[in-house]
Amino acid sequence: VIHYIQCFEIDKMIQSGELRHKGSIFQVDVEGDQYGKPIAPKQLFNVKCNVQIISGTELLKSGVGVSSEFISVKLRFDKRITAKHLFVWDGGQYNIDLIRPNDEKTELIITASREF
């Protein structure tokens, strides 16, 4: 069982300059090509966002063995984003685990993870 931690307040509106990071959304083809060979993820679009690392990287740098890193991403609402996509930020590919829009559907908070 994985418990997700949310670093952002969902009801707080996005402020000017808050979306200071740049990420990308990629499409993953799980079936592969006609011979079953995996196909590289295809970039769909870029997003401006605010990323906060929840766990993993700091522990890894200090020498503690961990297997996963979790991030929380706040961005403007986009109905094209699904849990089948990858979120790429700062050279890392993260699987999207949870997508939570606010009530007005103006912003999203994504929880994503990657394995080391």
C-alpha positions in Angstrom: 0.0 0.0 0.0 1.4 3.4 -1.0 0.3 6.5 0.8 0.5 9.7 -1.1 1.6 12.9 0.5 0.4 16.1 -1.0 2.7 19.1 -0.6 0.5 21.7 -2.2 -2.9 23.2 -1.1 -5.4 22.3 -3.7 -7.7 25.2 -3.0 -5.0 27.9 -3.1 -4.9 29.6 -6.5 -1.6 29.6 -8.5 0.3 32.8 -7.9 2.3 34.7 -10.5 5.8 33.2 -10.8 4.8 30.1 -8.9 5.2 27.7 -11.9 8.9 28.1 -12.2 9.9 24.6 -13.3 9.6 23.1 -16.8 8.5 19.5 -17.3 7.4 17.4 -20.2 4.6 14.9 -20.7 5.5 11.7 -22.6 3.3 9.0 -24.2 4.4 5.4 -23.4 3.7 2.6 -25.8 3.6 -0.6 -23.6 2.9 -3.0 -26.5 6.1 -2.2 -28.4 6.6 -2.4 -32.2 5.5 -5.2 -34.5 8.4 -7.5 -33.1 7.7 -6.7 -29.5 10.7 -4.4 -29.1 10.0 -1.5 -26.7 9.4 1.8 -28.3 11.0 4.9 -26.8 8.5 7.3 -25.1 7.2 10.1 -27.4 7.1 13.7 -26.1 3.5 15.1 -26.3 3.9 18.6 -24.8 5.8 20.7 -22.3 4.3 22.1 -19.1 5.2 24.9 -16.7 4.9 23.6 -13.1 6.1 23.7 -9.5 7.8 20.4 -8.4 8.5 19.4 -4.9 10.5 16.3 -4.1 8.6 14.3 -1.4 11.2 11.6 -0.6 14.0 9.6 -2.0 16.7 11.8 -3.4 17.9 13.3 -0.2 18.1 9.9 1.4 20.0 8.4 -1.5 22.6 11.2 -1.5 23.2 10.6 2.2 24.0 6.9 1.6 20.7 5.4 2.8 19.4 2.7 0.5 16.0 3.5 -1.0 14.3 2.2 -4.1 11.8 5.0 -5.0 11.6 8.7 -5.3 8.2 10.6 -5.1 7.4 14.1 -6.4 4.4 16.3 -6.1 3.8 18.5 -9.2 1.4 21.5 -9.3 0.4 22.8 -12.8 -2.4 24.3 -14.8 -5.3 22.0 -15.5 -4.9 19.9 -18.7 -7.4 17.2 -19.5 -4.9 15.5 -21.8 -2.8 14.3 -18.9 -3.6 10.8 -17.7 -1.9 8.2 -15.4 -0.8 6.4 -18.6 1.8 9.1 -19.3 5.3 9.8 -18.0 6.3 13.1 -16.4 9.9 14.1 -17.3 11.6 16.7 -15.1 15.3 17.4 -14.4 16.5 14.4 -16.4 14.2 11.9 -14.5 11.3 9.9 -15.9 8.4 9.6 -13.4 5.4 7.4 -13.6 2.2 9.4 -12.9 0.5 7.7 -9.9 -2.2 10.2 -9.0 -3.9 13.2 -10.6 -6.0 15.5 -8.5 -7.8 18.5 -10.1 -9.2 21.3 -8.0 -13.0 22.0 -7.9 -12.9 24.7 -10.5 -10.7 22.6 -12.8 -8.1 25.3 -13.2 -5.1 23.4 -11.7 -3.8 19.9 -11.1 -1.7 18.3 -8.5 0.2 15.2 -9.8 1.9 12.6 -7.6 4.6 10.7 -9.5 7.3 8.2 -8.7 10.3 6.6 -10.2 12.4 3.5 -9.3 16.2 3.8 -8.8 
